[in-house]
Amino acid sequence: MKGMFITLEGIEGAGKSSQLPKIKAFLEEQGHLTLCLREPGGTPVAEEIRILLKTKRQDDEITPLCELLLMYAARVQLVETVIKPALADGVDVICDRHDLSTVAYQGAGRKLSQELIAALKKLVLGDFAPDLILLFDLSPQLGMMRIQNRGSSDRFESASLAFFKRVRECYLKCAAENPELIKTVDASQSEEALDRDIRRIIKRML
């Protein structure tokens, strides 16, 4: 039986990384084999691209289009060498970010053409898509406050409030247009309440 592909989405500070191991543990309680990944990253090549994308630098700023192409380069490496083989072996894959991040961050956030992104996605991924997307919804103000409380910020976390507002609006628009695929959870609530909501959603899927 083919494994499930579940992706976690949301702005910075939404708590995706904290929930990832909890979702893994829950699925394993149900007898599922699971694999946790992140984007960009997940393979040696993709992890090097991740460092390039997330590092702040003064000598040569990455342009929005360069950022977009690097995202898809890392993504296709991960999908082809890790995700597809795992799913074929019946392993459930839980990934911290996937293609919807590009629609929100590079599309709405960096103001790149959504038509360009859709065409690139079709070229690189074809019809490959998640079985479930969990959208961790959080106000940009609270997200930025959480980032500041963590200390140092990376290149994406240092973006402006206006940037994150555009990203969130795009996420919510996509969720409204695809309610069967994208399930929104309130990321401002307690970890325990968030965990209950996520388990309820996944139970329905199972």
C-alpha positions as a Markdown table, in Angstrom:
| # | Residue | x | y | z |
|---|---|---|---|---|
| 1 | Met | 0.0 | 0.0 | 0.0 |
| 2 | Lys | 1.3 | 3.5 | -0.9 |
| 3 | Gly | 2.2 | 5.7 | 2.0 |
| 4 | Met | 0.5 | 9.0 | 2.8 |
| 5 | Phe | 2.2 | 12.3 | 2.0 |
| 6 | Ile | 1.4 | 15.0 | 4.6 |
| 7 | Thr | 2.9 | 18.5 | 4.5 |
| 8 | Leu | 2.9 | 21.2 | 7.1 |
| 9 | Glu | 2.6 | 24.8 | 6.1 |
| 10 | Gly | 2.5 | 28.3 | 7.7 |
| 11 | Ile | 4.4 | 31.4 | 8.3 |
| 12 | Glu | 7.6 | 31.6 | 10.4 |
| 13 | Gly | 6.9 | 31.0 | 14.1 |
| 14 | Ala | 3.7 | 28.9 | 13.6 |
| 15 | Gly | 5.1 | 25.9 | 15.4 |
| 16 | Lys | 5.3 | 23.4 | 12.6 |
| 17 | Ser | 8.7 | 22.0 | 13.7 |
| 18 | Ser | 7.4 | 21.3 | 17.2 |
| 19 | Gln | 4.4 | 19.4 | 15.9 |
| 20 | Leu | 6.3 | 17.3 | 13.4 |
| 21 | Pro | 7.6 | 14.6 | 15.9 |
| 22 | Lys | 4.1 | 14.5 | 17.6 |
| 23 | Ile | 2.4 | 13.7 | 14.3 |
| 24 | Lys | 5.1 | 11.1 | 13.6 |
| 25 | Ala | 4.5 | 9.5 | 17.0 |
| 26 | Phe | 0.7 | 9.5 | 16.5 |
| 27 | Leu | 0.9 | 7.8 | 13.1 |
| 28 | Glu | 3.3 | 5.2 | 14.5 |
| 29 | Glu | 0.8 | 4.5 | 17.3 |
| 30 | Gln | -1.6 | 3.6 | 14.5 |
| 31 | Gly | 1.0 | 1.1 | 13.1 |
| 32 | His | 2.3 | 3.3 | 10.3 |
| 33 | Leu | 5.9 | 3.5 | 9.2 |
| 34 | Thr | 6.8 | 7.2 | 9.0 |
| 35 | Leu | 9.6 | 9.5 | 7.7 |
| 36 | Cys | 10.0 | 13.2 | 8.7 |
| 37 | Leu | 11.6 | 15.6 | 6.3 |
| 38 | Arg | 11.9 | 19.4 | 5.7 |
| 39 | Glu | 12.1 | 21.7 | 2.7 |
| 40 | Pro | 14.3 | 23.0 | 1.5 |
| 41 | Gly | 16.6 | 20.1 | 2.6 |
| 42 | Gly | 16.2 | 16.4 | 3.3 |
| 43 | Thr | 19.2 | 15.2 | 1.1 |
| 44 | Pro | 22.8 | 16.3 | 1.1 |
| 45 | Val | 22.4 | 18.3 | -2.0 |
| 46 | Ala | 19.1 | 19.9 | -0.9 |
| 47 | Glu | 20.6 | 20.7 | 2.6 |
| 48 | Glu | 23.4 | 22.7 | 0.9 |
| 49 | Ile | 20.8 | 24.6 | -1.1 |
| 50 | Arg | 18.9 | 25.3 | 2.2 |
| 51 | Ile | 22.0 | 26.9 | 3.7 |
| 52 | Leu | 22.4 | 29.1 | 0.6 |
| 53 | Leu | 18.8 | 30.2 | 0.8 |
| 54 | Lys | 18.6 | 30.8 | 4.5 |
| 55 | Thr | 21.9 | 32.6 | 5.1 |
| 56 | Lys | 21.9 | 36.4 | 5.2 |
| 57 | Arg | 24.7 | 37.9 | 3.1 |
| 58 | Gln | 25.8 | 41.4 | 2.1 |
| 59 | Asp | 28.0 | 40.6 | -0.9 |
| 60 | Asp | 25.3 | 39.2 | -3.3 |
| 61 | Glu | 21.6 | 39.2 | -2.5 |
| 62 | Ile | 19.6 | 36.4 | -3.9 |
| 63 | Thr | 17.0 | 37.6 | -6.4 |
| 64 | Pro | 13.4 | 36.4 | -6.1 |
| 65 | Leu | 13.7 | 34.4 | -9.3 |
| 66 | Cys | 17.0 | 32.8 | -8.2 |
| 67 | Glu | 15.3 | 32.0 | -4.9 |
| 68 | Leu | 12.4 | 30.3 | -6.8 |
| 69 | Leu | 14.6 | 28.2 | -9.0 |
| 70 | Leu | 16.8 | 27.1 | -6.0 |
| 71 | Met | 13.6 | 26.1 | -4.1 |
| 72 | Tyr | 12.5 | 23.9 | -7.0 |
| 73 | Ala | 16.0 | 22.5 | -7.4 |
| 74 | Ala | 16.0 | 21.4 | -3.8 |
| 75 | Arg | 12.5 | 20.1 | -4.0 |
| 76 | Val | 12.9 | 17.9 | -7.0 |
| 77 | Gln | 16.0 | 16.4 | -5.5 |
| 78 | Leu | 14.1 | 15.5 | -2.4 |
| 79 | Val | 11.0 | 14.3 | -4.2 |
| 80 | Glu | 12.8 | 12.0 | -6.6 |
| 81 | Thr | 15.4 | 10.6 | -4.4 |
| 82 | Val | 13.6 | 10.3 | -1.0 |
| 83 | Ile | 9.9 | 11.0 | -1.0 |
| 84 | Lys | 8.6 | 9.0 | -3.9 |
| 85 | Pro | 10.7 | 5.9 | -3.0 |
| 86 | Ala | 9.5 | 6.1 | 0.6 |
| 87 | Leu | 5.8 | 6.4 | -0.4 |
| 88 | Ala | 6.2 | 3.5 | -2.9 |
| 89 | Asp | 7.5 | 1.4 | 0.1 |
| 90 | Gly | 4.4 | 2.2 | 2.1 |
| 91 | Val | 6.0 | 4.7 | 4.4 |
| 92 | Asp | 4.1 | 7.8 | 5.4 |
| 93 | Val | 6.1 | 11.0 | 4.7 |
| 94 | Ile | 5.6 | 14.1 | 6.9 |
| 95 | Cys | 7.3 | 17.1 | 5.4 |
| 96 | Asp | 7.8 | 20.6 | 7.0 |
| 97 | Arg | 6.9 | 22.7 | 4.0 |
| 98 | His | 6.4 | 21.7 | 0.3 |
| 99 | Asp | 5.1 | 23.3 | -2.8 |
| 100 | Leu | 2.4 | 25.5 | -1.2 |
| 101 | Ser | 5.2 | 27.4 | 0.6 |
| 102 | Thr | 6.5 | 28.5 | -2.8 |
| 103 | Val | 3.0 | 29.7 | -3.9 |
| 104 | Ala | 2.8 | 31.7 | -0.6 |
| 105 | Tyr | 6.5 | 32.8 | -0.1 |
| 106 | Gln | 7.9 | 33.3 | -3.6 |
| 107 | Gly | 4.5 | 34.1 | -5.2 |
| 108 | Ala | 2.7 | 36.3 | -2.7 |
| 109 | Gly | 5.6 | 37.3 | -0.6 |
| 110 | Arg | 8.2 | 38.0 | -3.3 |
| 111 | Lys | 5.5 | 39.0 | -5.8 |
| 112 | Leu | 6.5 | 36.6 | -8.5 |
| 113 | Ser | 4.0 | 35.5 | -11.1 |
| 114 | Gln | 1.7 | 32.6 | -9.9 |
| 115 | Glu | 1.4 | 31.6 | -13.6 |
| 116 | Leu | 5.2 | 31.2 | -13.7 |
| 117 | Ile | 5.2 | 29.2 | -10.5 |
| 118 | Ala | 2.4 | 26.9 | -11.7 |
| 119 | Ala | 4.3 | 26.3 | -15.0 |
| 120 | Leu | 7.5 | 25.5 | -13.1 |
| 121 | Lys | 5.7 | 23.2 | -10.7 |
| 122 | Lys | 4.2 | 21.3 | -13.7 |
| 123 | Leu | 7.6 | 21.0 | -15.3 |
| 124 | Val | 9.4 | 19.9 | -12.2 |
| 125 | Leu | 6.8 | 17.9 | -10.2 |
| 126 | Gly | 4.1 | 17.0 | -12.8 |
| 127 | Asp | 1.0 | 15.9 | -10.9 |
| 128 | Phe | 2.8 | 14.9 | -7.7 |
| 129 | Ala | 1.1 | 16.5 | -4.7 |
| 130 | Pro | 0.4 | 15.9 | -1.0 |
| 131 | Asp | -2.5 | 13.8 | 0.3 |
| 132 | Leu | -3.1 | 16.3 | 3.1 |
| 133 | Ile | -1.8 | 19.8 | 3.9 |
| 134 | Leu | -2.0 | 21.1 | 7.4 |
| 135 | Leu | -2.0 | 24.9 | 7.4 |
| 136 | Phe | -0.8 | 26.3 | 10.8 |
| 137 | Asp | -2.5 | 29.7 | 10.8 |
| 138 | Leu | -1.0 | 32.5 | 12.9 |
| 139 | Ser | -1.0 | 36.3 | 12.8 |
| 140 | Pro | 2.2 | 37.7 | 11.3 |
| 141 | Gln | 2.6 | 39.9 | 14.4 |
| 142 | Leu | 2.6 | 36.9 | 16.7 |
| 143 | Gly | 4.8 | 34.9 | 14.4 |
| 144 | Met | 7.4 | 37.7 | 14.4 |
| 145 | Met | 7.2 | 38.0 | 18.2 |
| 146 | Arg | 8.0 | 34.3 | 18.5 |
| 147 | Ile | 10.9 | 34.6 | 16.1 |
| 148 | Gln | 12.3 | 37.5 | 18.1 |
| 149 | Asn | 12.0 | 35.6 | 21.3 |
| 150 | Arg | 14.1 | 32.7 | 19.8 |
| 151 | Gly | 17.0 | 35.0 | 19.2 |
| 152 | Ser | 18.9 | 35.2 | 15.9 |
| 153 | Ser | 16.9 | 35.1 | 12.7 |
| 154 | Asp | 17.7 | 33.7 | 9.2 |
| 155 | Arg | 17.1 | 35.3 | 5.8 |
| 156 | Phe | 13.4 | 34.4 | 5.6 |
| 157 | Glu | 12.7 | 35.1 | 9.2 |
| 158 | Ser | 14.1 | 38.6 | 8.7 |
| 159 | Ala | 11.4 | 39.6 | 6.1 |
| 160 | Ser | 9.1 | 42.5 | 6.8 |
| 161 | Leu | 5.7 | 42.4 | 8.4 |
| 162 | Ala | 4.1 | 43.3 | 5.1 |
| 163 | Phe | 5.8 | 40.3 | 3.5 |
| 164 | Phe | 4.4 | 37.9 | 6.1 |
| 165 | Lys | 0.9 | 39.5 | 5.8 |
| 166 | Arg | 0.9 | 38.7 | 2.0 |
| 167 | Val | 2.1 | 35.2 | 2.7 |
| 168 | Arg | -0.6 | 34.5 | 5.3 |
| 169 | Glu | -3.3 | 36.0 | 3.0 |
| 170 | Cys | -2.2 | 33.7 | 0.2 |
| 171 | Tyr | -2.2 | 30.7 | 2.5 |
| 172 | Leu | -5.8 | 31.4 | 3.6 |
| 173 | Lys | -7.0 | 32.0 | 0.1 |
| 174 | Cys | -5.6 | 28.7 | -1.0 |
| 175 | Ala | -7.2 | 26.9 | 1.9 |
| 176 | Ala | -10.6 | 28.5 | 1.1 |
| 177 | Glu | -10.2 | 27.3 | -2.5 |
| 178 | Asn | -9.1 | 23.8 | -1.6 |
| 179 | Pro | -10.9 | 22.8 | 1.7 |
| 180 | Glu | -10.6 | 19.1 | 1.1 |
| 181 | Leu | -6.8 | 19.1 | 0.7 |
| 182 | Ile | -5.8 | 22.0 | 3.0 |
| 183 | Lys | -7.0 | 21.8 | 6.6 |
| 184 | Thr | -6.4 | 24.9 | 8.7 |
| 185 | Val | -5.5 | 24.8 | 12.4 |
| 186 | Asp | -5.2 | 27.7 | 14.8 |
| 187 | Ala | -1.5 | 27.9 | 15.6 |
| 188 | Ser | -2.0 | 30.6 | 18.3 |
| 189 | Gln | -3.6 | 28.1 | 20.7 |
| 190 | Ser | -1.8 | 25.9 | 23.3 |
| 191 | Glu | 0.4 | 23.1 | 22.0 |
| 192 | Glu | -2.0 | 20.6 | 23.6 |
| 193 | Ala | -5.1 | 22.0 | 21.9 |
| 194 | Leu | -3.2 | 22.2 | 18.6 |
| 195 | Asp | -2.1 | 18.6 | 19.0 |
| 196 | Arg | -5.8 | 17.5 | 19.6 |
| 197 | Asp | -7.0 | 19.4 | 16.5 |
| 198 | Ile | -4.3 | 17.8 | 14.3 |
| 199 | Arg | -5.0 | 14.3 | 15.6 |
| 200 | Arg | -8.7 | 14.8 | 14.9 |
| 201 | Ile | -7.9 | 15.8 | 11.3 |
| 202 | Ile | -5.5 | 12.9 | 10.7 |
| 203 | Lys | -7.9 | 10.4 | 12.3 |
| 204 | Arg | -10.6 | 11.4 | 9.7 |
| 205 | Met | -8.1 | 10.8 | 7.0 |
| 206 | Leu | -7.1 | 7.4 | 8.3 |
